[in-house]
Amino acid sequence: MANKTNRRNSSYLTYPYIVCNLNKLRDNLAALTERCQIYNVSIVGVIKGFNGIAEIAKVYDGKVDYIASSRLEQLNVIKELNLQTPLMCIRISMPSEVDELVRICQISLQSDPSVIKLINEAAKKQGIIHKIILMADIGDLREGFWNKDHIFEEALKIENEYDNLYLAGVGTNLGCYGSIVATPEKLQELVDIKDEIEKRINRKIDIVSGGGSSSLLTLLDKKIPKGINELRLGESVLMGLGTWGLDLDYLHDDVFELWTQVVEVETKPSFPVGQRGVDAFGNVVEYEDIGIHTRAIVSIGKLDYGNDPFALKTFDKNIKVLGASSDHTILDVTNAKEPTKVGDIIKFKISYSNLIYLTNTNTVRLIVRD
Ligand SMILES: *Cc1c(COP(=O)(O)O)cnc(C)c1O
């Protein structure tokens, strides 16, 4: 039984569990590394999807260029492990965390000149050189310089004025806020920015970081522009590309399983009986009347996995998620392959949107299989 970071230990052992199969994770990482190598693209292993849990993060050591997270708390735990792989922070930094940033990470993504100045000062105080990847916003409208002249100016400044920073590269982010697709044309814009910076600082830069798992689709489609040489992969390594509608036979979608226990099985109507108001969260909900059916309740809810019970996928496709409140999830088990009874364990595949919650709560235990 592994302890997750940043959470209280549970004194007793009970459901629900997450089961993480490290060998399946290794398979996914190897399969994607092999495919990225064809295009000279290296992988940054993004561990925020499972809250940076050390036992799982260790799988990435020595197999990726950097281990990365958006959260310094997670990277700090990894730093204590003294792994061989350097650490990257992929959320642009708060002014209040620059000292911790340069203490914990060798490299970070940045987009604000005033913060970059503070990072230089923090690195100077600690007597180290911190590497910077300058983020360019090419349309997704999350982080990144919008004005190209500003990113060129900042690159020159890092190169010439900041003694404790090293301009390691440029990067971008797509498919996050603005749902912008990583088309070859979009990614070429980033390569063009790199080319112009190289001209202005009169040397080559090492890294052109072309986004996360959504950019991997373009690579697998053989359309990644020459010059993109790094992808920061989280979800695709952890669960394949199902979110993007791709079911690839060489990627496991069940690295993580959720095991829950049944606490009630009853034959009930499917349509609520009585005068209807709002649900546990104040929402007006529409219910479908499919007649009398057999319903099971498992002891897990939105407190554990976030707001989306319908992202849970049962291994038995005949079991359907009907809905959930904070602590209960209701299933239609009328057509389940095996009759369901109290005490049974019902297993689910975990989607990324649930995993970030499930790995960050002390109400769900974790079993790591190696
Ligand atoms: C989360 C994140 C990633 C990884 O995204 P996935 O879609 O999980 O591959 C990459 N870059 C940044 C900046 C991120 O915040």
The ligand as a Tripos MOL2 file, in Angstrom:
@<TRIPOS>MOLECULE
LIG
   15    15     1     0     0
SMALL
NO_CHARGES

@<TRIPOS>ATOM
      1 C1         -0.4330   19.3760  -18.4310 C.3       1 LIG1
      2 C2          0.5060   19.9630  -19.3780 C.ar      1 LIG1
      3 C3          1.0950   19.1580  -20.3640 C.ar      1 LIG1
      4 C4          0.7170   17.7120  -20.5630 C.3       1 LIG1
      5 O1         -0.5220   17.6300  -21.2130 O.3       1 LIG1
      6 P1         -1.1690   16.2270  -21.6320 P.3       1 LIG1
      7 O2         -2.3370   16.5910  -22.4490 O.co2     1 LIG1
      8 O3         -1.5590   15.5390  -20.3600 O.co2     1 LIG1
      9 O4         -0.1570   15.4560  -22.3860 O.co2     1 LIG1
     10 C5          2.0360   19.7500  -21.1980 C.ar      1 LIG1
     11 N1          2.3720   21.0570  -21.0760 N.ar      1 LIG1
     12 C6          1.8150   21.8510  -20.1420 C.ar      1 LIG1
     13 C7          2.2410   23.2790  -20.0680 C.3       1 LIG1
     14 C8          0.8650   21.3410  -19.2710 C.ar      1 LIG1
     15 O5          0.3170   22.1410  -18.3430 O.3       1 LIG1
@<TRIPOS>BOND
     1     1     2 1
     2     2     3 ar
     3     2    14 ar
     4     3     4 1
     5     3    10 ar
     6     4     5 1
     7     5     6 1
     8     6     7 2
     9     6     8 1
    10     6     9 1
    11    10    11 ar
    12    11    12 ar
    13    12    13 1
    14    12    14 ar
    15    14    15 1
@<TRIPOS>SUBSTRUCTURE
     1 LIG1         1 GROUP 0 **** ****
